[in-house]
Amino acid sequence: MSRLDKLIADLCPDGVEYLTLGEIATDIYRGSGIKRTEVTESGIPCVRYGEIYTTYDIWFEECISHTDETKITNGKYFEHGDVLFAITGESVEDIAKSVVYVGHEKCMAGGDIVVMKHNEDPKYLAYALSTTDARRQKSKGKVKSKVVHSSVPAIKEISVPVPPLEVQREIVRVLDHFTLLSAELSAELKARRKQFEYYRDQMLTFDDDVPFLTLPEISTNCDRKRKPVTKGNREAGEYPYYGASGIVDYVADYIFDGDYLLISEDGANLLARSTPIAFSISGKNWVNNHAHVLSFETYEMQKYVEIYLNSIDLSKYISGGAQPKLNQDNLNSIQIPVPSLERVKHIVDVLIRFESLCNSMSDGIPAEIEARRQQYEYYRDRLLSFKEKAD
């Protein structure tokens, strides 16, 4: 029998009470609006509701933002152990995402945040409110003007199991172990990606004897074969339909068949680089007019150009301001160092294996992180599912 099993058998043999957050809360209230322009480098720590979605996981120790509390009307505060709920969001699935503060400074809660005080183990509630069942209860938000809203009454109705504190703390200990393993893998992945960038830059630095060539000198442009089809006119099928940043749909016909390199022609991605600007495709597919299409004599040269273009700053080739665009003339003017084919193959071989370790969802570190995440979610939901105590 595990320590957790023994604690449950000793402390709650007849089951566990399921209580609403309204019953658990010692106080619950809404935050006060903090505008983007009121966020400062220093001052009192604060959280704005959007940061709950974008910055924090299910618990955090330090705020990334600060504000001048003297300029906030009717400021609302939170402290160690308090639960914060974001009650405005973009989707029903994410509405009322919660995060628990486990730091020790007094902080300020922005608007569209609900603060809940309680006497339970803070991290236990963080885990309990992230379960599949809790998220299902939270998703009862109401859509208004394309934005989803929750409320204090809706938050109060959410029900979670509340075992004795000793049981709560043991569950936290077990789940903290899972999250620590995931954090270690994430740290390793970050280090590996930095290492990959270092070796990539080293391998793509050449002496003066290596010639620089343009894309028309080493590839064939196939843009004339591209054909955009509006979404309403596409016939659903098995072939990928590519745009500037990857697959956007699957259609019933294809216009390309083979190995090609796609290079984003327009879109915010050209400057933000949130996804690679160049990516290889293979097989039968359709490409719209938002990506340049190039073919090469060898697959190794295609991958080499892909890796090189994704490693350099292309901002001087981008035009269009609010609508960034890499037009044909600018694309053709990019100078690419082209060593011997033997050296190209060596560079590609080394960097593809390294890149796979960093990015592959089948056998790289991301695959291990995903496996750990699924394992964690499985055990989290199992550990937080109790026999309900009879009235």
Summary of the structure (lengths in Angstrom):
residues: 391
radius of gyration: 26.6
end to end distance: 27.7
largest distance: 83.5
contacts: 1182
relative contact order: 0.12
helix: 40%
strand: 25%
